[in-house]
Structures are given as C-alpha cells and as structure tokens.
Amino acid sequence: MDDQQQHSPDQDHLDGNALAGALEQFVADLTSADCTCDGCGSSAPLATALLYARAPGMVLRCPTCTAVLLCLTDQGERQVLTLDGVRHLVIARR
C-alpha cells in the first residue's frame, strides 16, 4: 500500500487540531493529578513528587524510587515539558 492510500480522506481519522477542546482541561492545576511512575509503577498525586529546581529547568522525581518523572525547561519564548518517566497522568475533570 503506498503512502497515498494509507492517508486517504475517507479514513476514520482527524488531524491533531481536533484534540484542542479535550486539551483545554490541562490548563488547570495539575499538582493534584495522579501520576504513575514508569520506573516502579507507584501512583501518587504529582504534588507528592520530589522537585529539583536547581538546574537549567525543573526536574520532578518519583517519591518512591527517585526516577525522573518529568522535566520542565524554560527556553525563552517557550517551555518544554518532557514526561518520559510518567506511565499515566490521571486528571480529574473540572
């Protein structure tokens, strides 16, 4: 199957813009979100994680195994959030 057939307009999918409404909920305070560590599998509110802020960015570590959950770096006109150590982040609806 060529690339043209794989992405034909009659397929049952939309582009990422269709996710905009669902992503609006993430503007809320996320510290109460339940975070599951990808390293050890423990779950707890993000607020209970260990924050290391003496770096070029902020590093949040699992309170159980100290694996890195996420990093937030300020790059001037933008911020970059990486969630490499988060298996799940469960956010209550507003």
Sequence and secondary structure as in RCSB ss.txt:
>XXXX:A:sequence
MDDQQQHSPDQDHLDGNALAGALEQFVADLTSADCTCDGCGSSAPLATALLYARAPGMVLRCPTCTAVLLCLTDQ
GERQVLTLDGVRHLVIARR
>XXXX:A:secstr
  HHHHT TTSS   GGGGHHHHGGGGS  TTSEEEETTT  EEEGGGSEEE SSSEEEEE TTT  EEEEEEE 
SS EEEE TTEEEEE    
